[in-house]
Amino acid sequence: MALVTTTEMFKKAYDGGYAVGAFNVNNMEIIQGITDAAGELKAPVILQVSKGARAYANHTYLVKLVQAAVELNPEIPIALHLDHGDSFELCKSCIDGGFTSVMIDASSKPFEENIALTKQVVEYAHDHGVVVEAELGTLAGVEDEVSVEADKAMYTHPEEVVEFATRTGCDSLAIAIGTSHGAYKFKPGTKPQLRFDVLEECSKQLPGFPIVLHGSSSVPQEFVNIINQYGGNMPGAIGIPEEQLRQAAKSAVCKINIDSDIRLAMTAVIRKYFAEHPDHFDPRQYLKPARQAVHDMVAHKIVNVLGCDGKA
């Protein structure tokens, strides 16, 4: 099976009451861990690459690694997606370079500017058989090159979604309902609560339309504790409760983005490994359990959060 777009994935997810996992990739071990888990569970999966990942690993390396994963997992649909494209030129480069889906994030711009840039990307993408994710509303937090202060975050206005989707022609829409980028999503002592009223109203305004949630890592405390135990310093790292994400996945949310949880799992395992094996220096020795940690994290998300196991 070749790389696919997300169109059929999202249709099945919307009708089936589950979401497809979109996991950020930066290197071989992360790609292997994600696709091995998805392959074992017969789950569709989206491998997404940020601008920062392209700068780190190089576009060509990442595409070739993803193509290898597709070849080794012929029974599951895999899409290659640009996460948080911030310009037409970046989106065009990914479209021309083999991606099957791109996100243009102009959510920080005024409404009309967001529409204009999104429409430009949509027209080019659709001419090349690629689908487009856009964003309305602004998430707080820091992840790769995306950084928004909490007081600048803004919930999506449901009354704008129909006009935006109609005028841009986008294929899916990321909305802001209280998720946040990075591992420090909320102040310690606060109770995270997604705005399901905003999600419900957006769904009513756009029936059958795929909704996307960014910043949806849960920041498992077991990994935060391991990191801190073995020399890390991550006080107050808090994420989105998994039960809230599962509730969202049962509605119009067809794609849930997860990045920080993978980073935390890998870092925790590697820190612990170094402490327990101070004489080891072969990267294969510590990257093997790190890859397994990615596999286990993704498998957990597929079954317990996304509900998309067996949906390939």
N, C-alpha and C positions, 0 to 999 in steps of 0.2 A: 504494500500500500504506500502511495506517495503522500507527501504532506497534504493536508486538507485545510479548507477554510473552517471557520467556526459555525457556518450557517446551519448545517444539519445537526451538529452537536447541540446548538442552542435550541433548535426546534424540539428535539427529543427531550432536552432538559426541562424546558418550559412545560411541555405536556406531561412529563413524568414526575415533576415535583422534586427535582434534584438540581445540583449545580455542578459545573465542570471546574476542576481545579486548574488555576493558572499559576504555575510555579516559576519563579525567576531562576535563570541559569547563568552561571559564570564560568564553569569549567567542566571537564570531562566527568569527574566524580559526581557532581550534582546532577548532570544529565543522566548518567547511568542509574543513580539511586532513584530518581523520579520515574524514569521509564520502566525500570525493572519492577517497581511496585505497581505501576499502572498496568503493565503487561500481565503480571500475576493475577491481578484483580479484574482483568478485562474491563478497564475503565478508560474512557476518553480522557485526553489530557492536553493542556496547552502549555507549551514551553515558551516563556516570554523573556525577552532580552531588553534590558534598559540601555539608555545612552551610555551610562557608566560601564555596563558590561561590555559593550562594543569597544569602548576605549581601552578597557582592561585586557580583554581576550582576543580582540580583533574579529570583525564581522565574518571573515572567511573561515576562521577556525571554528567559530560557533556554529555556522551553517553546516559545515562538514560534520561536526560532531552530532548535530541534530539529525542529519541525513543518515548517519550510521545508526542512530537509535531507531529511526523509522525502519531501516532495513532489518534490524534485529527484532523488531516488534511489529510484524506485519498484520497482526490481528486486531490492533487497536488504532483508532484515529488519533493522529497527532497534528496539532496546528503549531506554527511558529509565528509568534506575535511580538511586535514592538511595543514595549511598555513605556508610556509617557513620552512619546515623541513630541518635541517642542517646536518643530518647524516643518514646513513643507519639504524642505531639502532633505531633512533626516528621514521623513516618511518615504519620500521618493527613492532614496538610496536603499532602504530596506525592501521596498516593493520591487525595485529593479534587481535586488540581490537575493531574491528567493523566499522572502517572508510571505506568508499567506494571509496575514492579518496585521494591521497596524493601529496604534492608538495615537490620535492627535489630541494633545492636552492643551487646549487654549482656555481652560476654565478660569485662569487668573485675569483674562482680558475682559473688557466690556462685552455684553451680550452680542451686539452686532459684529464685533471683531471676532468673537468666538465662532459665530455662524459663518462668516466669510472664510476664515482659515480652514475650518472643518469642511466646508463645501468644496474648497479647492483640493484638499486631500482626497475627499470622497470621489470626486470626478476622475482624478488620476488613478486612484486605486481600482475603482470599478471598471475602468477601461482596461485594466491589466488583471482582472479576475481576483482581486484582493478585497477583503472586507475591512471596514473601519469602525473602530470604537471611539466615541467622543466622550466628553465629560462636561457636566453642568453641576455647579456647586464646587466648593474648594475644601479639600481635606487638610487638616493640620498635620504636623509631624515632619520628620526628616527621613529620607530614604534615597540613597544614591544622590542624584543631583536635584531631587525634589525637596524643597524646604519651604514650609509655610508656618508662620507663627500662629499660635492658638487663637489669638484675637483677630486673625485675618481669615480664619476658617468660616465657611458659610454653607448652611444647609441648602440643598437643591430646592428651588421654588417649583412645586408641581404644576403651577399654572403656566410655566414656560416650556414644559417638556414637549408638548405637541408641536408647537411652532418650531422649536429647535430641531426636532427629529424630521419634521416635514420639509423644512427649508434646507437642511444640510444633506438629507438622504443617508445619514449614518445608519449602520447596521446594528449597533448596540450602544447603550448609554450608561456610563458610569455616573452614579449619583452619590451625593454626600448625605449620609443619615447618621453620622456619629462615629464612623470608623476613622482611623488615623494611621499615618505612615510610621514605620519604625517600631522600636521596642518600648518606647516611653509614651504611650498613648494617652494616659490619664494621670492626674495627680494622685499620689498615694492617699488612701483613705476614701477616695471617691468610688462610686459604684457605676461601672460602665453600663450604659443603656442605649441601645440603638433606637432611632426614631422610626419605629415601624409604621407610625401614622403617615410619615412622609413617603415611605416606601409604598404603602397601600394606595395613597392618592396618586402617586406617579404611575402605579400599575393600572389604576382605573383610567387615567388619562391616556395611557398607551397600552391597551389590551393586546396581549400576545407578543409584546415587544421585549427583547432580552435586556435585562438590567444587570449591571456589573457593580460589584463592591470591591473597592481598593482598600488597602491598609487593614487587612482582615486576619493578621496573625494573632494568635492567642497568647503568645509569650509564656509558654509552659514554665511554671515556677521550678520544676525539677531541674531544668537545664540552667535557669538563672542561678539556682543554688549551687549547682556543680561548678559553674563558671566562677562564682564568688569564692567557693571553697578552695579552688585551685588557682588563686592569684588574681582573679578578675575583680572588677569593681562596677557592678551594675545595680545600685540601689534604686528601688522604686520602679523597676521595669514592669509594666502592666499592659495586658492585651485585651482583646475582645473575647468574652465568654463563648465557648464553643456552642453552647445550647442556643445562643442568640443567632449565631451564624447558621446553625441547622434550621432554625425557624425561617430565616431569610431564604435559604436554599429551597424550601418547600413552596415558596411563592414565585414571584417573577424574576428573582435573582438567578441567572443562568451561569454566571462566572464569578468565582471568588478568588481574589489574588492573595497569595501566600508567599512571603519571602523571608521575613525576619525569623520565623520559627525554624526554617531550614538553617539559617546562619547560626542561631543559638544552639541547635542540636549538634552541628558540626564542631563549633567552638568548644562546647562543653566536653565532647568526647575527646577532642584533641588535647585540651588542657589536662584532662584526667590521665590520658595516655602518657603525656610527657612526664607528669609527676610520678607515675608508676613505673615508667621505663626510661630513666634518665640516661641510660647508655645507648638508646636507639637513635639513629640518625637517618635511616632510610625512609624517604617520604611514603613509600608503599606500605610501611608498617603502620603509620598512623592515619593515612588516608583511606585505608581499607575499612577500619571501623567507622571513620567519618562518613564514608559512602553508605555503610549499613545504617547509620543514624538517619541519613536522608531518606533512605528506603523506608525505614520504620515510621518516620514522621509522616511521609506522604501516604503510606498505607493507612495509617490512623486517620488522616484527614479524609481520604477517599471514602472510608467506611462510616466514620462516626460524625463527620461534619457535612461532607458534600452529598453522601448517599448515592454515589454514582458507580459503585462496584457492580460489575456484571452488565453495564449499560453500553459497552462498546458495540 
